[in-house]
Amino acid sequence: MGYVCILAEKTNQAKAYAEAFEVVKREKKHIELKSCSTFPDGAIITWGIGHLVGLKMPGDYKEEWKRWDLENLPIIPGQFEYKVSEDKKHNLML
């Protein structure tokens, strides 16, 4: 079957899931479950922590869009792009 990753919406939801199984260890960003009949190779439970990814700001597309100016409106990039929130980057690595 392979190793399983369970994504819970919130921390308390992940803790509730873990109560049904034997826990190997609890880390800051995940809970590791011992192998059992449900998860023969064990499993990891992790959780969401708010908005991990957001739209890039106008200034990320063009230098002239960094300062607000009526002449630049409307600001519509050719293709919308996303970036990981700086304060959440560490949460993307288990």
NORJO-V684287 format. One record per backbone hydrogen bond with DSSP energy under -0.5 kcal/mol. NH is the residue of the N-H (numbers start at 1). CO is the residue of the C=O. Records with the same first field share a line. If there is no record, write none. Layout:
# NORJO-V684287
NH=CO, CO
This chain:
# NORJO-V684287
4=42
6=44
7=5
8=6, 46
14=10
15=11
16=12
17=13
18=14
19=15
20=17
21=18
23=21
24=32
25=32
27=30
31=45
32=25
33=31, 43
34=22
36=39
42=39
43=33
44=4
45=31
46=6, 44
47=29
48=8
49=50
52=50
54=83
56=81
60=57
61=57, 58
62=58
65=62
66=63
72=69
73=70
76=74
83=54
85=52
88=85
89=85, 86
91=88
92=89
93=90
94=92
